[in-house]
């Protein structure tokens, strides 16, 4: 995960992400945020990740599972 994702504890969130290659051959999940244009964020995203119910967010550098579109 390339940056922190905030989430309220007790709420399960889904965040659209795009995947970017790293120099070491791995992939970074980069959150795709938008204001009110949900279609735009979906077009730019490669998939989504789930912020678990009681996580209170995810920290940059965390290993996450991305569900591809």
N, C-alpha and C positions, 0 to 999 in steps of 0.2 A: 504494500500500500504506500503510495507516494506522499500522502499528507493525512493529517488527522481528520477524522469524521466525528462530529458531535452528534449525540443522540440522547434523548431523555430516557432515563432508567425506567423500565417497565413498559417500554414501547419498542416494537420490532420495526425496524426501518429497512427499506430497500433502496440502494443507491446505484444509479447508472455509472458505469466506468468504461474507460477506453484502456486498451492495453498498449504499453510502450516497451520496446526492447531496451535492455540494459547492456552495458559493456561486457558484463560477465556472462551474457547469454540468457539471463533470466528475464522475467517480465514484471513490470510495475503496473498495478491497477491505479489509474488516475481518475479520481472522481470527476464526473461531468455534471456541473451544477448549472442551473438556469433560473431565470426569474419566473415568468409565467408561461413560457413556451415549452411545454412538455414534449411536443413533437420534435423540436430542435435537439433536446438532450437525448432523445431516443435515437435520432439519426446519427449523432456523433458518437454514441456509445457502442462498444463491442459486446457488452453484457451487463450484468448487475451482480451486486453482492448484498448479503443480508447482514445487518447489524443485529446481533442477538438481543432478545428481550431484555435481559438484565445487564447488558454490557456497558451501558452509559457512553457508548461511542467506541471508536477504534483508533489506535495510535499509528502514526506514520511508521513504516517499517514492519508492521504486523503482516504475517502470512495470512492471506484470505483466499477463500474459494469463490471464483467468479462463474456464474451461470451464463454461458454464451448465448447470444440471440441467434 
